[in-house]
Amino acid sequence: MDFKISDIPSALKAHKLDENDYANILLILGREPNLLELGIFSAMWSEHCSYKSSKLYLSGFPTSAPWVVQGPGENAGIIDITGGYCAVFKVESHNHPSFIEPYAGASTGVGGIMRDVFTMGARVVASLNSLRFGEIQRGDEIGKKHRHLLKGVVEGIGGYGNCMGVPTIGGEVSFEPSYNGNILVNAFALGIVKKDEIFYGKADGVGNPVIYVGSKTGRDGLGGAVMSSDSFSQENSSLRPTVQIGDPFIEKLLMEACLELFKSDLIVGIQDMGAAGLTSSSFEMAGRSGSGMRLYLDKVPMREEGMNPYELMLSESQERMLICAKKGCEEKIYEIFAKYELDVAIVGEVTDSGVMELFWEGELCGSIPIEPLSEKSPILSRPIQKPSYLQSIQSFEGSGKDGNEILQTLLSHPEIADKAWIYEQYDNKVGTNTLLGCGELDGSLLRVRENGVALAMASECNPRYCYLDPKEGSKIAVASAGRKCVSRGAMPLAISDCLNFGNPQNPEVMWQFKESTEGIKEACKILQTPVVSGNVSLYNQTDNVDIYPTPTIVSVGVANDAYDTLSSRFSMGEKLYLVGEIGEDFGGSLLAKLTHPTPCGTLPKIDLEYERKVWEFILKAHSSHLLGSAKSVGRGGVAIALVKMAMLSSLSLNAKIPLPSSKYAEDLLFAETQSLFIVSSKEEEALHSLAQSFSIPLHCIATPQSQEEDIQINSLKIGFDRAKELYFGSFEKLLG
């Protein structure tokens, strides 16, 4: 088969490679590449696979701790959760595909992240998602389009997760003009594995067979990794052939077959065929092991007629795995996958050549040294420049609105209002281990039956904060995600991040990225939550409009006793307390958004040492049986947090919040000061004594009332029924 390239410049342009890339390819190969080899270089050196623009700034992330079993570099991160068990987790983006085809893009994003987890030997037991859309409240075509995108994405997430039997137990969604042309769909999955039964993506042992399992390969998803490494425009926004098509029923069979495979000593390593498909899985497995590999591409199970080596290496068809088996175990492996009616075929073997040799019907059609491609991809030092827009950020001078009007507006705001329309499409109870799932406040809770602990997990990022100050905004994202775990009675142990940014060829975007990574590094170090896995998504730009910096953070924490955790529901006989002091913190807040079209004000600063101390105080109070409930204070400030807690608890209250003397008056009840909690307790004296020992301010602010009557917070007042109408009814009404 002839893959000779007749027009090098055109081929490079089509594969998103430049002259420097081509010079490196010539140096690595010692000759001109053919079209198959050029396609492989293009996929592996794409931004999506190689992180060539971001790798420079990712070094230095805290990645180790006594409880970290596996940090970045494998399919997912792993932490020890005691009792001989580990949690395996990762968050990843599927942004461009979901914008092109929302249902298929979102569903295959869920399927892909689940494979990253179960390929390490874990059973997937929970998922979250972080979604960003444009201005769905608009009455024009933009609003109509984003309501359509939202519906498709949610249906895709629910459809895949529900069919897999994996509960979607939480998430977040926000809406900003910067996502009008480029939505974000970040999917997180978590699994449980025995510590001595973890598998890795490696391929070593000369002569060991390389086995393909799962679905047949088709032409869907061709060029997906390269497409995800490019900006959108009016010309390229209809790229449906690059979007993969998933089948959750096949994936469920594949997961069960792999978990059965892991029980026997049959394999050396296993790797998901994700972005760049067979190319990335084979090169990464061999690259991690310093091995060579020989693949016979005509042996790959094919779904379509007339497929060629180029298509087989670069297809991103879903629900496929590549296995490095122990020689002599082939028949047993065949039996397992045949039982689940999955395709299985020996497609190659491990060598010691350090070279990937690709054969088609007995002829060598491609030969590439593995290490330079998989382990030494280009690292770019792109220009950076502080954004010019920061010079024209407006200050926040107060809302100028009546407090009761603000309260009602915020309760019905798409960012605050209850998202039952979304989460009711997810099965968040399947498996019967969900303790606190969708619809609850703050972090979600999952019971681990195997060792009796509970895992808390929460996703967090405020894009407006990161637009104003990406370093501080990223610190706050790490702290806020952890704070939501603490309010469940769990100590945050690690994070996974998904760094969503605009076009890296824009120096201002690279400055945002650099600042954001510095903020994450600082926060993770001080808060003792290392980064164990993650993903970078760049080129989130359409028609030269970049998204706001959006470093999605998912924090995972452990509560030692699944039957001794915290919710945000308070009870009669308890008193409510504010932990911390409210400040004049309005920069990037939801209140400021009501009066300014773009983020304004000075971002709230966060004292990370103090934040960690507050965590320790809350968890000590919980372990001492002093707390009835807890909630972190986030978007909308103390007023919104209290109204939410009251509605969740079906109890009214009359709260008196201590406020500093300020020109902002009632606005302070909606300030987004960091490191704040609201807790309930019956042990007033003991709680005050403990707070004093930690040097943490504690204010008694309310006693819950028995009936669902009025909710009063200082001078603010709203009827219980009116609050419920606004909070529970507005989002579905918005979607029509």
C-alpha positions, -999 to 999 in steps of 0.1 A, spaced: 0 0 0 15 33 -11 15 61 15 40 83 -2 34 121 2 33 141 -30 28 175 -15 46 180 18 34 216 26 -3 206 21 1 174 41 17 194 70 -11 219 70 -38 192 69 -22 175 99 -17 208 119 21 204 118 46 232 111 81 234 96 98 229 130 77 198 136 87 184 102 124 191 109 121 171 141 104 143 123 132 141 97 157 140 125 139 112 143 133 91 112 165 99 93 142 101 62 110 115 49 78 101 65 50 85 46 14 96 51 7 70 78 38 80 98 29 117 94 -6 110 107 9 93 138 32 122 145 4 146 141 -18 128 166 9 121 192 22 157 189 -12 173 190 -19 196 220 -45 171 232 -20 142 235 14 158 240 7 189 262 34 207 242 23 242 252 14 233 288 41 208 299 65 236 308 41 249 335 28 215 348 62 206 363 63 214 400 28 203 408 28 187 443 21 150 433 32 130 463 20 123 499 20 92 521 -15 84 508 -7 88 471 -2 54 454 -1 67 418 3 103 406 2 118 371 16 98 342 -8 69 342 -44 66 331 -57 79 364 -45 88 399 -47 66 429 -49 73 467 -50 49 496 -83 49 514 -72 24 541 -82 -12 547 -62 -24 517 -83 -4 492 -76 26 470 -97 52 451 -88 56 414 -100 89 398 -95 114 371 -113 144 354 -110 150 317 -125 173 290 -146 165 260 -153 201 250 -150 204 212 -169 171 205 -197 181 228 -201 215 210 -202 198 176 -226 169 186 -237 174 222 -252 139 229 -224 119 213 -197 142 226 -208 142 262 -216 104 263 -183 94 249 -166 118 273 -182 98 301 -173 65 285 -137 76 280 -131 87 316 -146 55 329 -122 34 308 -93 54 322 -104 43 356 -113 6 351 -82 0 329 -63 3 362 -82 -26 378 -109 -5 395 -147 -9 394 -161 25 385 -186 35 413 -192 72 408 -191 101 384 -194 139 384 -195 165 357 -186 201 353 -205 220 326 -201 255 311 -226 270 287 -233 304 271 -261 327 278 -291 303 279 -314 330 293 -312 350 260 -342 350 238 -322 350 205 -305 323 185 -276 321 210 -299 314 239 -318 289 218 -286 271 207 -273 268 243 -305 255 256 -303 228 228 -266 221 237 -275 218 274 -303 194 267 -281 173 245 -251 172 268 -273 163 299 -291 135 279 -257 122 267 -242 121 302 -273 105 317 -277 80 289 -242 67 292 -238 67 329 -273 52 336 -266 23 311 -233 16 327 -249 13 362 -226 40 375 -243 67 396 -238 104 387 -237 118 422 -230 155 416 -215 182 396 -217 219 387 -229 241 359 -224 278 351 -232 302 323 -210 329 309 -209 349 276 -174 336 269 -188 301 264 -212 312 237 -189 298 210 -172 271 230 -189 251 258 -170 230 283 -179 194 292 -156 180 319 -163 144 331 -150 128 363 -150 92 373 -139 73 405 -134 36 411 -124 13 439 -96 -12 436 -77 -34 460 -42 -20 466 -25 -52 455 -46 -56 423 -37 -24 405 -28 -26 368 -8 -2 347 -5 7 310 28 -10 301 40 -35 275 72 -54 282 86 -89 279 99 -97 244 75 -120 226 45 -112 247 14 -109 226 -4 -76 221 -42 -83 221 -70 -60 209 -103 -63 228 -137 -46 227 -156 -31 198 -146 -33 162 -128 -3 147 -146 21 124 -140 54 108 -157 74 136 -136 98 155 -109 101 128 -87 131 136 -104 137 170 -72 144 189 -61 169 162 -95 185 160 -95 190 198 -61 208 194 -75 236 172 -98 266 176 -133 268 162 -145 291 135 -175 294 113 -157 273 88 -148 243 109 -177 242 134 -194 213 116 -169 185 121 -193 156 129 -171 129 114 -144 136 141 -169 129 169 -169 94 183 -200 74 187 -203 54 219 -222 23 231 -226 21 269 -239 -14 267 -207 -26 251 -186 -6 276 -205 -23 305 -196 -57 290 -160 -45 284 -157 -33 321 -170 -66 334 -147 -86 311 -117 -66 322 -125 -69 359 -128 -107 354 -95 -107 335 -78 -89 363 -86 -117 388 -62 -140 370 -25 -136 364 -28 -133 326 -16 -99 316 14 -75 319 -5 -43 312 -36 -28 297 -44 6 281 -75 23 270 -77 34 233 -87 70 239 -75 100 221 -56 90 190 -69 54 194 -45 26 186 -17 50 181 -16 65 216 -23 32 234 4 13 216 31 40 217 24 49 254 24 13 266 57 6 248 71 40 257 66 36 294 84 2 293 112 12 270 101 -16 246 95 -20 210 63 -33 193 52 -49 161 16 -45 150 -2 -63 122 -29 -39 113 -48 -62 90 -56 -83 121 -74 -54 138 -112 -62 140 -129 -38 115 -164 -25 114 -163 -11 79 -150 -24 46 -119 -10 28 -102 4 59 -65 11 56 -36 14 81 -39 52 84 -76 49 95 -69 19 118 -41 37 137 -60 70 140 -96 60 145 -111 69 179 -139 43 178 -150 38 214 -150 9 239 -116 -6 229 -86 -17 249 -51 -29 241 -36 -56 263 -1 -68 267 -6 -105 277 17 -130 292 28 -155 265 8 -187 268 -22 -171 283 -39 -161 250 -65 -189 250 -78 -180 285 -80 -143 275 -99 -153 244 -124 -173 265 -131 -144 288 -139 -118 261 -157 -143 240 -180 -150 269 -190 -113 269 -194 -114 231 -166 -89 226 -141 -89 198 -106 -101 207 -76 -105 184 -39 -109 187 -26 -79 167 11 -79 175 39 -86 199 64 -69 221 100 -65 209 132 -51 222 139 -29 192 126 4 207 107 8 174 71 6 164 69 -15 133 35 -15 115 27 -42 90 -2 -45 65 -7 -78 48 29 -89 55 45 -56 43 62 -30 65 41 2 61 55 23 90 85 23 113 89 49 140 113 50 171 90 50 201 107 70 228 112 102 208 75 102 198 59 91 231 82 103 258 100 133 242 74 153 223 82 189 216 80 213 246 71 248 235 79 280 254 52 302 240 53 340 245 34 353 276 18 387 282 -4 400 310 -38 406 295 -46 441 284 -82 438 297 -69 438 333 -61 475 329 -98 483 323 -114 462 350 -142 482 366 -144 485 404 -175 474 422 -192 504 439 -222 486 453 -253 471 437 -276 500 443 -304 475 447 -328 466 475 -316 436 494 -349 417 491 -349 422 453 -313 409 452 -322 378 472 -351 369 449 -331 376 417 -302 354 429 -325 325 440 -339 323 405 -305 329 388 -293 300 365 -262 297 386 -280 294 419 -314 278 411 -318 241 418 -308 220 388 -333 192 393 -341 193 355 -305 182 350 -298 157 378 -332 140 377 -320 126 343 -291 109 361 -295 78 382 -276 89 413 -286 60 436 -277 29 415 -254 7 434 -271 18 467 -239 33 480 -248 70 474 -251 87 508 -255 123 496 -259 128 458 -275 153 434 -297 179 449 -279 180 482 -256 210 490 -218 210 487 -199 178 482 -213 144 474 -208 113 496 -203 77 486 -201 47 509 -172 22 503 -187 -11 514 -154 -28 513 -137 -9 541 -166 11 557 -153 46 548 -171 73 529 -156 92 500 -165 129 495 -160 145 461 -167 179 448 -161 199 416 -154 236 417 -142 266 396 -154 301 394 -145 313 359 -152 350 368 -126 348 396 -100 333 372 -107 360 346 -99 387 371 -69 369 387 -61 334 374 -36 328 402 -59 337 431 -89 323 413 -72 289 409 -62 289 446 -98 296 455 -110 267 432 -87 242 450 -98 255 484 -135 257 475 -136 221 462 -118 209 494 -142 230 515 -172 212 501 -156 179 511 -149 192 546 -186 201 550 -193 164 545 -170 155 574 -142 143 551 -106 154 550 -96 163 514 -66 141 503 -60 149 466 -73 166 435 -77 159 398 -77 190 376 -90 198 341 -73 230 328 -96 246 302 -81 276 285 -82 295 252 -58 296 223 -22 291 235 -9 310 205 -24 341 223 3 353 248 -24 366 271 -39 331 273 -5 316 281 0 342 309 -34 331 323 -23 295 321 10 302 338 -6 321 366 -33 295 371 -8 266 375 12 287 400 -20 292 420 -28 254 420 7 245 430 6 269 460 -28 258 471 -22 221 468 11 224 487 -4 243 517 -37 225 518 -19 191 514 -40 180 485 -16 168 458 -25 166 421 -27 129 412 -43 131 377 -56 156 352 -60 169 317 -53 201 298 -77 214 272 -65 244 251 -78 260 220 -111 267 236 -117 296 213 -142 304 186 -138 333 161 -109 347 181 -130 348 214 -113 329 242 -132 313 271 -126 326 306 -97 306 323 -115 276 337 -93 253 358 -119 227 370 -108 212 403 -123 180 417 -113 173 453 -116 138 469 -117 133 506 -121 104 531 -144 102 561 -133 73 583 -168 61 591 -195 61 564 -222 62 591 -207 93 608 -207 121 582 -222 155 578 -250 169 556 -262 205 553 -296 197 569 -300 214 603 -326 203 630 -348 218 657 -330 222 689 -297 233 672 -283 267 668 -266 280 637 -231 295 637 -211 315 612 -175 303 612 -153 333 601 -159 370 594 -177 385 564 -156 410 544 -161 434 515 -155 407 490 -174 414 457 -149 410 429 -161 383 405 -192 377 427 -226 368 414 -239 400 429 -214 420 408 -225 400 378 -261 414 382 -248 449 376 -218 445 353 -217 426 320 -181 415 325 -164 404 358 -155 434 379 -139 443 412 -109 431 432 -109 394 437 -113 381 473 -79 371 487 -75 337 503 -52 329 533 -44 292 526 -29 286 560 -60 299 576 -82 278 552 -64 247 563 -69 256 599 -106 261 594 -108 226 578 -91 211 608 -114 230 632 -146 217 613 -133 181 612 -122 182 648 -156 196 658 -173 168 638 -151 140 653 -159 154 687 -197 151 679 -202 188 682 -218 194 648 -253 187 634 -247 200 599 -223 221 579 -222 241 547 -195 261 530 -204 297 519 -199 301 482 -217 319 453 -243 344 466 -227 346 500 -241 339 534 -277 349 525 -280 323 497 -262 297 518 -287 301 547 -318 301 525 -306 269 508 -300 252 541 -334 263 554 -352 249 523 -332 217 525 -341 213 562 -377 224 557 -373 248 587 -375 286 587 -352 309 606 -345 344 618 -308 350 614 -287 380 628 -254 381 609 -226 403 623 -215 426 596 -186 451 596 -194 488 593 -194 494 556 -208 515 528 -220 483 512 -248 477 538 -271 448 527 -247 439 499 -224 423 525 -249 395 530 -241 385 494 -203 390 496 -183 360 486 -157 360 514 -135 329 514 -130 303 542 -165 307 556 -188 280 569 -222 278 585 -226 250 610 -253 239 634 -247 225 669 -264 218 702 -231 221 721 -226 259 722 -201 260 750 -179 232 737 -180 245 702 -170 281 713 -141 266 733 -128 246 704 -131 276 680 -111 296 706 -84 270 707 -80 273 669 -82 311 670 -112 310 646 -141 335 649 -174 319 657 -208 337 658 -242 323 669 -265 337 642 -299 318 644 -322 292 660 -342 272 635 -380 276 636 -404 247 634 -427 259 606 -421 267 570 -429 304 573 -406 334 567 -369 332 563 -354 364 577 -317 373 575 -310 407 591 -333 431 571 -339 405 543 -372 386 544 -388 361 521 -417 337 525 -408 300 525 -432 292 496 -418 321 476 -382 310 482 -391 274 471 -409 287 440 -379 307 429 -352 282 438 -369 250 426 -389 263 397 -368 289 379 -343 267 360 -369 244 344 -390 274 335 -360 289 318 -355 259 297 -392 259 286 
